Amino acid sequence: MKNIRTSITNKHRDSWVEINLEYLEENISKIKEQIKDVKNKNLLAVIKADGYGHGSVMIAPILLACGIKAFGVASIDEGIDLRENKINCPILVLGAVPVWAFEAALNYDIEVSVFNDEHLETLKMLYERTGKKLKVQVKVDTGMNRIGINYKDAPNFIEKLRNAEYAELKGVFTHFADAENPEILKMQLERFNYVLDNIDTNNLMIHCQNSIGAFLLDDKRYNAIRLGIIIYGMTPLTEGIEPVCKIPDIKQLMSVKGRITNIHTIKKGEGVSYGYKFIADKDIKVATIPIGYADGVSRNLSGKIQGSINGKLIKQIGRITMDQMMFDITDINAEIGDIITILGYDDNNFISVDSWAKILGTINYELTCRLKVRLPRVYVR
């Protein structure tokens, strides 16, 4: 029997995202088993973008209970949301924070990433006005070329912060552009290690390892690991590329389900949905569920995906519309109200987020982040 916790909004729908918290616990356990010297590593879970669409506030307590020590978010607002829901562990904003939001970070005890002189000036003025030190981590640009202080300038910048009375330096980190490319990874590691060789790392959180690097790298100076997509049960490895490391046997937390709202039979030669891109080549039985592209299911998946009902795979037909999609259930014994699973597990069938990503030529991260617009989340064990 399942224990179910529902989200507090958008509950009056016959479609939903289901998050399996038991799988989350199992994934963290398997990940920890495979990380070398895990007892000496601080595990930081990246739960930005509302936990990649899984619900950061709901999964955060589970992650803490599993041994996660800190969280990474993308904005001050995401951190504040966690604080207001009684999440008291360290929270780091991994992205750039506008200087006018530094005071909010101070008030909510949220660490910010710093990497330029404007940040230092703002930290100094904030300290002079409040008498309080904001906790910060230095983001080093070793080749991602997005944000961060250039690795050549990083040692002086970090030591300036080390000696400053107006801020509390908590860590130094960088971000891999392509952990699966040995040449790019080697270049970035050499640059990051150059920084570490020229600073005092005592009592600092040092991190560069991501969901791939967690199993690929074993440098004792890297005392923290950022776990992202892997905790949600999706592979961080690129399909078709020779794997650079073995990852644990993880399970996808997310399923997407909808109840059948209508069943009817159409004749051979009739079309389904806008534009009649699907024409029946025989009499078929069609089922409709209330999930569409406004819920985050791309219209470009039309006619290319499957659903599962009672352990049997069925084909999605016709264009996916804003709020609904249709399936061919000709050979299925189904009734209005029965559940069709379009992502996740249904008996022995499993439909992965990666299968959708492959069709769309994108990554699993993007798709789970989309699936939080209107669909209520239901949490199960």
N, C-alpha and C positions, 0 to 999 in steps of 0.2 A: 504493500500500500504506500502511495506517495504522500509525503508531507509537502504541502503547497503553501507558498507565500506569494501573494499577488502584489503588483505595483499599485500605487494609490491613484493613478490617473488612467483615463482612457479604458475603463473596464467594461464598458457596454458595447463590446464588439465580439463577433464570432471568429476572430483571428487574433493571434498572439505570438510573441516570442517566448520560448521556454528555456530557462537557464538551469542546468543541472549542477547544483552546488556540490553534490557528492563527487562528480567528475572533477570539479575544481580541486577538491581536497586530494583526490587520487593523483592528479597531474602534479601538484606541488610536491607530494611525497616522492613520486618517481623522478622528478627533476632533481630534488635534493640528493637522492640516492646516487645519481650519476655525476654530480659535481664533485671534483676533487677538492679535498680539504674544506668541505662545506662548512664545518664547524667554525672555521676562521674567516668566513665570508659573511658580510652583511648583504642580505637579499632585499633588493628594492624592486617592488612590483610597479610596472608602468600601467596606470589606470586612467590615463588621459582619454579625452573624447568619451567621457562617461563609461570608462572601462571598455573601450573599443565597442561600445554599444551594449555591453552586458549589465550596466548599472553599477557605477563605482561605489555608491553609498551602500548598496546591498552586499557586494562582494568583499569590500574592505575588511569587515570584521572576520570573515572566514579566512582571508589571507593572513591577517594578524595571528589568528589562532593556529595557523599552519607554520608559523615561524618567520613570516615576512617582517622585516624590521622598519621599512620606510616605503613611501610611495612617491612616484614621479607623476606629475601632472603637466598640462600644457599652459595653464593660465592661473592667475591669482584667483579668479572666480571658482575654478574647479577645486582649488585648495580650500577656499572658504566654505564651499559646500560640504566638504569632508569634515572640516572643523565644526561646523554647525550641526553636524550629525555625530558629534562626540568621538571623532577619530583623532587620537592624541599623539600618534607617533610622528617622527620627522616627515615632512612633506616638502619636496623640492619641485619648483617650477623649472622644467627642463628647457623651456623656450625663453624667448626674450620678453622681459617684463617692462612696460613703460615706466619711466622714472617717477611719474606722478602716482603710480600704484605702489611704490615702495613702502609708504606709510601703512597701507592696508596690509601688506605682507608682515610688517612689524607687529601690527595690532593682533594678527591672527597667528603669529609665530610660524610663518611660512618662509622657507629658504628660497632665495632667488638666485638665478644664474647671472653672473656679472662678467663683463669682458671688454669694457672700454672706460676711458677717463671720465665720461659723463656719469657713469655709474658711481665711480669713486667720489666725485663731487657731490652727488645726491646723497650718498651714504654719509658723507661728512656733515652736510647741512641737516640731515635728518637726526643725526646724533646730537648736534649742537642744539637743536630745537627740543628734542625729547629726552636726551640723556640716556637713550637706549640704543644698543647695537643690533643692527639687523644681521641675521644669519645669512651667509652667502656661500656659494660655490662658484669656482672659476670654470667657465666653459672654454676649452682650448680647441681651436680650429686646427686640425692636423691634416685636412684635405677634403672634408665634406663641403667646405666653401659655402656655408649657409649662415651661421652665426658663430661667434667665438673670437677670442683673441688669437692672433697668429702665434703658432708654437714658438717662433724665434723670440717674440716679445713676452711670452708668457712667464718665464722665470722672474724677470724684474717686476712684472705686474703682480705676481703672486706674493713675492717677498714684500712688496709695498703694502699689500693687504695684511700679510702676516704681522707687520710691525705697526699697523694702524690701530689707533684707539677707538675708531668710529665704526668698526664692523667686526663681526665674528666669523672668521674663515672656517668653514666646515668641511670643504672638500674640493677636489680638482677632478675634472672628467673631460672626456672627448667622445665623439660619436663616429662610428664607422660608416663610410660611404658604401662599402661592399665587402662584408666579412667573408663572402664566398670566393673572392678573387685574391689568391695568395699574394700577388704582387702589390695590389692596392693595400691589402691588410698589412703587409710587411712595412710598406712605406709609412703608414699611419702609426704603427706601433713604434717604429724607430723615432718618429717625431715626438710621440707622447713620452717615450722613455727618455728622450733628450731633456724634456721638461722635468721629469721626475728626478733625473740625475743632477739637476741644477737647482733644486729647491729642498727645503726641509719638509718631508712628508709626515713627520711625527704627528699623531692624533688627527690626521686628515682621512676623510673617506676618498679613496682613489678608485675610480671606476671607468672602464671602457667596454667591458664585456656585456654583450647583449644576449638575445636568445640563442644565437649561434656561438658567440664567443664564450659563453658559459661552459661549453663542453670542448672548446677548441684550444683555449689558452690556459696556461697554468703558471702565471707569474705571481709570486707571493706578495708583491707590492700592490697588486690589484686586490684590495681587501673588500670590494663590494661588487655586486653583479646586478645589472638591470635586466629583469625578466619582463618581456613584453608579450608578443603574440603567442608564445608557447604555453603560457599559463592558461590560455583560453582554449587550448586543445587544437591549435592549428599550426601547421609546420612553418617554420621560418625559412626553410630551404626552398630553393627555386627548382621547380620541376624541369627535368631534362638536363640539369647540370649535375656532374658527378658530385655526390655529397662530400662535403669537407669534414663532416663529423657525424657520428651516430647520435640521434636524439632519442629520448625516451618514448615509450609506447603511450602516447597521450590520447585523450578523448575530447572531441569537440563539445564544448558546453552548450552551444546554442542550437536550438531547433526552432523552426517556424511552422506554425500549424494554423489551419482554418477549418471551420465547419461548413459542410455543404449547405448552401442556402436555396439551391434550386436544382432539380433534375428533370430533363426532358429529352425526348428523342427527336433527332432531325433526319431527314430523308437524304438519300444519295444525291449529290449535286448541290446541296445547300451549304452556305458558308457560315463561319463562326467569327464574331467580333468585327471590329472596324476593318474596312478595306477588303474583307473576305480573303485574307492571305491563306486561310485554311478552307478547303472545299472537301466535304465528305465524299469518299469514294464508295461508300456503302451507307446503309442506315446505321447510325451510331447513337449512343446514349451519352449526353453531355451533363457534367456536373459543374456548378459554379461555386467558388469560394470568395469571400470578401477580402482579398489581398491584391494590391496593385502597385503601380510604380510610385504612387504617392506614399506608399509604405516603405519604399526603398528597394523594391524588386524591379530591376531595370527592364524597361520595355524591350531592350535589345536581347533579352532572354526568351522572347516570345517564340514558342514552337521548338525550343531547344532544350527544355528542362523536363524533368519528370517529377511526379509526386508519388507518395506511397500511402495506400489505405489498406488497413488490415494485413500488412505485410506483403501487399502486391503492388508492383510498380505500374504507374499509369502515365500517359503522355499528356503534357500540357499542350493545348491547341488554340489557335487563333492568337491575335494580338493581346498582350497583357494591357489592360486598361488602367485608368487612374486608380480605381478602387476594387477591381475584380479581375479574376482570371478563370479560364475554363479548362476542363480535363475530359478526355475520352475515357468513360468508365463502362464501355459496352459490355465487357466480359466480367464486370464486377458486381457483386450483390451488395448494393449500397443504398442508404436512405438519407433523406434530408436530416441534417444534424450530425452525420458521421464526420469523422476528422480525417482530413488529408494533410499529410506532412510533406512540406516542400523543401525543408532543410532538416538535417539531423537524423535521429534514429527512429525507426518504426519496425518493431519486431526484428527480423534479420536484415532489413534493408538499412542502408546508411547513405544519405545524400550530403556530400561535403560542401562547405563553402568554397573550397578550392576548385571543385568542379564548375561552379558558377564563374569563378575568377578566370579559369582557363577559357571558357566561352567568350568572356568579355575582354580578355587580354589585359587583365588588371591583377591586383593582389587581394588576398583574403581580408587584410586589414580594412580596405576601403569598403568592402561590402558589409561587414558587420557594423561598421560605423553608420552606414546608411539606415540600417534596420532598427532605428530607435525614434523615428520621426513620429509615427502615430500608433504603432503597435504596442499594446500593453505588455509588460514583462511579467512572466509567472515563474517563480522560483520553486524548484522541486528537488526532492531527494529520492 
